[in-house]
Structure formats: structure tokens, C-alpha cells
Amino acid sequence: MRLQESGEMYLETIYILSSKLSNVRSIDISEYMSFSKPSVSRAVGLLKSGGYIEIDASGYITLTPEGNYCRENL
């Protein structure tokens, strides 16, 4: 799955937030990017299904090796 620019922005945001916060959640992304929760939820679902992020049972988001690779090669 080829990421569009918006997906790349989400990966970069997750990376930035993970360096500031111990755990990143969708609400953190929503607040940081000033996007609605439904928009972020949809994007997070697409990134998860594409294998770019993982979401644990508590809703915490982490980049997968693929997501980190894409982010590094923007």
C-alpha cells in the first residue's frame, strides 16, 4: 500500500508525539493536528490495516518497522 501525503503526515505526527509522550493515542493525534476525532480514527484504521502502525488493547499507537521506514524516507 503506497501512502499518500496525509498518511505520511500521520506517521510523522505519531513519531513526534512518541518522543514527547510515553503513550500515543488517537486523541493525542487529533489534538496535535487539530483534526476531528472521526477523521483521525479513519486514518488510524487505514494505517493499521496497511501495517504501518499497531494499536494495543489500551488504544496506544506505535509505529511498526514498516511505518518507521516510510517515515524516515519521506
Secondary structure as UniProt FT lines:
FT   HELIX           5..20
FT   HELIX           26..33
FT   HELIX           37..49
FT   TURN            50..51
FT   STRAND          53..55
FT   TURN            57..58
FT   STRAND          61..63
FT   HELIX           65..72
//
